[in-house]
Amino acid sequence: MRIGSGTAVAGKPISTFRILSSLHIFLNPMDNVKKSRTSARNKERKKTNSADPLQENNGPDVVCLGTTPITPSKRRARTNSTLEEGGPSTPLQSQPKSDFIDSNETERDPQVITSMEFHIPRHIELKFDELVVACYAFGRGLLEDEVLVHSLGIQGQRKAFMSLCPGKALADDVLTMVCSYLSQKQLMTENVEICFLPPDFSASLMTEDLTCQEALDKYQYSFMQISPQCSKVYIPMKDENDWFLLVVDLKSKEAIILQALYLDDRTSIREEAVKTMLTFLDKLAPLMCSWDGDIPKISEFHITKPIRNYSAFVREDSGAWVCQWMFRTELFDNYDVAYVDEGIRMKIAVRLLLSPYNINRATTLKLAHKFAQNCHHIIGHYYAARKEMEAIKDLITR
């Protein structure tokens, strides 16, 4: 067959143009591939631009790739952002990544939260509100500086609650929140008979030349609104990295030092710090309230140290011991705290978060319930473990 003759094959005529075109494609196959890719790319760009009108408002700093389609999940996230903020959202390509998660945004992605900094102990019984607020407080990746507790000028951030995790030394802010909680609880009674002073009170006295007037200006509103019937003063004190509790009993005229770890080489140092505190309280007491009868001579109180055998004591738990002593003595008027474990630490956190004196309680609880949607597997695991433990108890008691 001659190419230019236009002869027929199988009875059909073949034009010279068709023969030459076929020969060109055979000799240059990549030209056809390039044309096909360019055509597909143009079609995809037109389809993407017409489907997502938000692309039309992108600024000059945003690079929009027509070959990259916008997935439905990205489009929903951008549309939600536009509706909530009242304007065009920032394109996903230009949003900076953060190591922390905004708790207000967690409901948009149910796969955000997968673990907690503090695993909930299964041996403690928590109601649903207590459970979700614990998950919210100790959720991994949430903002550390978020204020979870706000009460009488005292603010408790998430990073302070993280010190309640097992194996960590308790932050000063946690003890301050406990003192604030118990002080406000006393204010709800007819006569404020117990005074809870924050750890900053003793620290300021030991490190600065604190005057009585400065102490009143700083602490009276939140911690010193006592009545003439005041019977005890609780003061958390710190020696190096160990917390201990000073209980000034105005009725028995004793200064009781409660410490979970007795160190012979620190005994005299702690007693001197206590004597300095008692001398200062001697000057401060007449200014705190109008006493019934004679004002007690606090500096002359007898110093006692009840000895307990805490064989399972861990140095990092000293702050939790102080919290437990304050909670227990306020209720039962004794110092018999048997132990401190991860369950006690969790209970301290829950009590502070759901305190009726926490101004942020409603907001924190609302966010916690939203957060619970993203950690339902953790909640389910807790209830399953509790159910299993109860079943074992039933078998043992039968």
C-alpha positions in Angstrom: 0.0 0.0 0.0 1.3 3.4 -1.0 0.7 6.2 1.5 -0.3 8.8 -0.9 -2.5 6.7 -3.2 -5.6 6.7 -1.0 -6.2 3.1 -1.7 -8.9 1.3 0.2 -8.4 -1.3 2.9 -11.1 -3.8 3.3 -13.2 -1.8 0.9 -13.0 1.5 2.8 -11.1 4.5 1.6 -8.3 5.9 3.9 -7.4 9.6 3.6 -3.8 10.7 3.6 -4.4 13.1 6.6 -5.6 10.2 8.8 -2.7 8.1 7.9 -0.2 10.9 8.6 -2.0 11.7 11.9 -1.8 8.1 13.0 1.9 8.0 12.1 2.6 11.2 14.1 0.9 9.7 17.2 2.9 6.5 16.8 6.2 8.4 16.5 5.4 11.0 19.2 3.2 9.4 21.8 4.1 11.9 24.6 2.4 14.8 22.8 -0.9 13.1 23.1 -0.4 12.3 26.8 0.5 15.9 27.5 -2.6 17.1 25.7 -4.8 14.7 27.6 -3.4 15.8 31.0 -3.8 19.5 30.1 -7.4 18.9 29.1 -8.2 17.0 32.3 -6.5 19.7 34.4 -8.5 22.5 32.9 -11.7 20.6 33.4 -10.9 19.9 37.1 -10.0 23.6 37.6 -13.3 24.7 36.2 -15.2 22.1 38.3 -13.4 23.1 41.5 -13.8 26.9 41.0 -17.5 26.6 40.3 -18.1 24.2 43.3 -16.3 26.4 45.9 -17.2 30.1 45.6 -15.0 30.9 48.6 -12.0 30.5 46.3 -12.9 33.7 44.5 -12.2 35.8 47.6 -8.7 34.5 48.4 -6.2 37.2 49.0 -2.9 37.6 47.0 -0.9 35.7 49.7 -2.9 32.5 49.3 -1.9 30.1 46.6 -5.0 28.1 45.2 -4.0 25.0 43.3 -6.7 24.1 40.8 -5.4 20.5 40.7 -6.1 20.0 44.4 -9.9 19.5 45.0 -11.4 20.8 48.2 -12.6 17.8 50.3 -16.1 17.9 51.8 -14.7 18.0 55.4 -12.5 21.0 54.6 -15.4 22.8 52.9 -17.7 22.2 55.9 -15.0 23.5 58.3 -14.5 26.7 56.2 -18.3 27.2 55.8 -18.8 26.8 59.6 -16.1 29.3 60.3 -17.6 31.8 57.8 -21.1 31.5 59.4 -19.7 31.9 63.0 -17.4 34.8 62.3 -19.7 36.7 59.9 -17.2 36.8 57.1 -14.9 34.8 54.8 -12.8 32.3 56.6 -9.1 32.1 56.5 -8.2 29.4 53.9 -6.9 26.2 55.4 -3.5 26.5 53.6 -2.7 29.7 55.6 -3.8 28.6 59.0 -0.8 28.1 61.4 -0.6 24.8 63.3 -0.6 24.8 67.1 0.5 22.2 69.6 -2.6 23.0 71.7 -6.2 22.6 71.0 -8.9 25.2 71.6 -11.5 23.6 73.8 -14.2 25.6 72.1 -13.4 24.0 68.7 -13.1 20.3 69.8 -16.7 19.5 68.8 -15.9 20.0 65.1 -13.5 17.1 65.0 -14.4 14.0 67.0 -11.0 12.5 66.5 -9.0 15.3 68.2 -8.7 13.8 71.7 -7.3 10.3 72.2 -5.8 10.3 75.6 -5.5 12.1 79.0 -2.6 13.3 81.1 -4.3 11.8 84.2 -6.0 8.4 83.7 -9.1 8.2 85.8 -8.7 5.6 88.6 -11.5 3.0 88.4 -11.6 2.4 92.1 -13.2 5.9 92.7 -16.8 6.4 92.0 -17.6 9.5 89.9 -20.9 10.9 88.8 -21.3 11.7 85.1 -20.7 15.5 85.6 -17.6 14.7 87.7 -16.3 12.2 85.1 -16.7 14.6 82.1 -15.2 17.6 83.9 -12.2 15.4 84.9 -11.7 14.4 81.3 -11.9 18.0 80.3 -9.4 19.2 82.9 -6.8 16.6 82.1 -7.3 16.1 78.4 -4.0 16.0 76.6 -3.3 18.9 74.2 -5.8 21.4 75.6 -4.7 25.0 76.4 -2.6 25.1 79.5 -3.5 28.7 80.4 -7.3 28.2 80.3 -8.9 29.4 83.5 -11.0 26.6 84.9 -11.6 28.0 88.4 -12.3 31.6 89.3 -13.2 32.4 92.9 -12.7 35.7 94.9 -9.9 36.8 92.7 -8.2 33.4 92.7 -7.7 31.9 89.2 -6.9 28.2 88.6 -5.5 27.4 85.2 -5.3 24.0 83.6 -1.5 23.8 84.1 -2.1 24.1 87.9 -4.5 21.1 87.8 -1.9 19.1 85.8 0.3 19.1 89.0 -2.4 16.8 90.5 -1.3 14.1 88.2 0.3 11.1 90.0 4.0 11.6 90.6 4.0 15.4 90.4 4.6 17.9 93.2 1.5 19.9 93.9 1.5 23.5 92.6 1.0 26.4 95.1 -2.1 27.4 93.1 -3.9 24.2 94.0 -3.4 24.7 97.7 -4.5 28.3 97.3 -7.7 27.1 95.5 -8.3 24.7 98.4 -7.9 27.4 101.0 -10.2 29.7 99.0 -12.9 26.9 98.6 -12.8 26.2 102.4 -12.9 29.9 103.3 -16.0 30.5 101.2 -17.6 27.4 102.7 -17.0 28.9 106.1 -18.6 32.2 105.0 -21.8 30.3 104.3 -22.1 29.4 108.0 -23.4 31.7 110.7 -20.0 32.1 112.4 -16.7 31.8 110.6 -14.9 29.6 113.2 -12.0 28.4 111.0 -9.5 30.5 109.1 -7.7 29.1 106.0 -4.7 31.2 105.0 -3.1 30.5 101.6 0.5 29.3 101.1 1.5 32.7 99.8 0.9 34.1 103.3 3.6 32.1 104.9 5.9 32.5 101.9 5.6 36.3 102.0 6.3 36.3 105.7 9.4 34.2 105.4 10.9 35.9 102.3 9.7 39.5 102.8 9.2 42.1 105.6 5.5 41.6 105.6 3.6 44.1 107.8 0.3 43.5 109.5 -1.4 46.1 107.4 -0.1 44.7 104.2 -1.3 41.2 105.2 -4.8 42.6 105.9 -4.9 44.5 102.6 -3.9 41.4 100.7 -5.7 38.6 102.5 -8.5 39.9 104.7 -11.2 40.0 102.0 -10.7 36.5 100.7 -9.3 34.6 103.7 -9.6 36.5 107.0 -13.3 37.2 107.4 -13.5 35.5 110.7 -15.7 35.8 113.7 -14.8 36.3 117.4 -15.6 32.6 117.8 -12.7 31.6 115.6 -11.2 28.4 116.9 -8.5 27.4 114.4 -6.2 28.8 111.8 -4.8 26.6 109.0 -1.6 27.7 107.3 0.1 25.5 104.6 3.9 26.0 104.8 6.7 24.8 102.6 10.2 23.7 103.5 12.4 23.1 100.5 10.1 20.9 98.4 8.0 19.4 101.2 4.7 20.8 102.3 3.5 20.7 105.9 0.5 22.1 107.7 0.4 24.4 110.7 -2.8 24.3 112.7 -3.1 27.0 115.3 -5.7 25.8 117.8 -7.0 28.8 119.7 -9.0 26.8 122.2 -6.5 24.2 123.3 -3.7 26.8 122.8 -1.5 24.5 120.7 0.4 24.9 117.5 0.2 21.6 115.7 2.6 20.7 112.9 1.2 18.1 110.6 3.8 16.6 108.3 3.8 13.3 106.4 7.6 13.0 106.2 9.6 13.7 109.4 13.2 14.7 108.6 15.5 15.0 111.6 17.8 17.5 109.9 14.8 19.7 109.1 13.0 19.6 112.4 14.7 22.6 114.0 14.4 24.7 110.8 10.6 24.0 110.6 10.1 24.8 114.3 11.8 28.1 113.8 9.6 29.0 110.9 6.6 28.1 113.0 7.7 30.3 115.8 8.2 33.2 113.4 4.6 32.6 112.1 3.2 32.5 115.7 4.9 35.8 116.6 3.5 37.5 113.5 0.0 36.1 114.3 0.3 37.6 117.7 0.5 41.1 116.2 -2.1 40.3 113.5 -4.8 38.7 115.7 -6.1 42.0 117.3 -6.7 43.5 113.8 -8.5 40.5 112.3 -11.7 40.8 114.4 -13.2 41.9 117.7 -12.4 39.1 120.1 -14.7 37.9 122.8 -12.7 38.3 126.0 -8.9 38.3 126.1 -6.9 38.0 122.9 -4.9 34.8 122.9 -1.2 35.0 123.2 -0.4 32.9 120.2 3.4 33.2 120.4 3.3 31.3 123.7 1.3 28.3 122.3 2.9 24.9 122.8 4.2 23.3 119.6 3.2 19.7 119.1 4.0 17.2 116.3 1.7 14.2 116.1 3.7 11.3 114.8 2.1 9.1 112.2 3.6 6.1 110.4 3.1 6.8 106.7 5.1 3.9 105.2 3.8 4.5 101.7 4.6 8.2 101.7 6.0 9.7 98.5 7.7 13.1 98.7 5.7 14.5 95.8 2.4 13.7 97.7 3.2 16.1 100.6 0.9 18.8 99.1 -1.9 16.3 98.6 -1.5 15.3 102.3 -2.0 19.0 103.3 -5.1 19.3 101.2 -6.6 16.1 102.8 -5.8 17.4 106.3 -7.6 20.6 105.7 -10.6 18.9 104.2 -10.8 16.3 106.9 -10.2 18.5 110.0 -12.8 21.0 108.8 -15.4 18.2 108.8 -14.3 15.7 111.5 -12.0 17.7 113.8 -9.2 15.1 113.7 -6.1 14.5 111.6 -6.5 10.8 110.9 -5.8 10.7 107.1 -5.0 7.1 106.2 -3.4 7.5 102.8 -3.1 9.6 99.7 -3.2 8.0 96.2 -4.2 8.9 92.6 -7.9 8.7 93.6 -7.5 11.4 96.3 -5.7 13.6 93.8 -8.6 13.2 91.3 -11.2 13.9 94.0 -9.4 17.2 94.9 -9.5 18.3 91.3 -13.2 17.4 90.9 -14.2 19.1 94.1 -12.5 22.4 93.0 -13.8 22.3 89.5 -17.5 21.7 90.5 -17.4 23.9 93.6 -20.5 26.1 93.9 -18.1 29.0 94.6 -16.4 28.6 91.2 -17.6 31.5 89.0 -16.5 29.5 85.9 -18.4 26.4 87.0 -21.2 26.6 84.4 -18.9 27.5 81.6 -16.4 24.7 82.5 -19.2 22.2 82.8 -20.7 23.2 79.5 -17.4 22.9 77.7 -16.7 19.6 79.5 -20.0 18.1 78.1 -19.0 19.1 74.6 -15.5 17.7 75.1 -17.1 14.4 76.3 -18.3 13.8 72.7 -14.6 13.6 71.7 -13.5 11.2 74.4 -16.5 8.8 74.7 -14.1 5.9 74.5 -12.4 7.0 77.7 -15.7 7.4 79.5 -16.9 4.0 78.2 -13.7 2.4 79.4 -14.2 3.8 82.9 -17.8 2.5 83.2 -16.8 -0.9 81.8 -13.9 -1.1 84.4 -16.3 0.0 87.2 -18.8 -2.6 86.2 -16.2 -5.3 86.1 -14.9 -4.3 89.5 -18.4 -4.3 91.0 -19.0 -7.8 89.6 -15.8 -9.0 91.3 -16.9 -7.5 94.6 -20.2 -9.3 94.3 -18.5 -12.6 93.8 -16.2 -12.0 96.8 -19.0 -11.1 99.1 -21.2 -14.1 98.2 
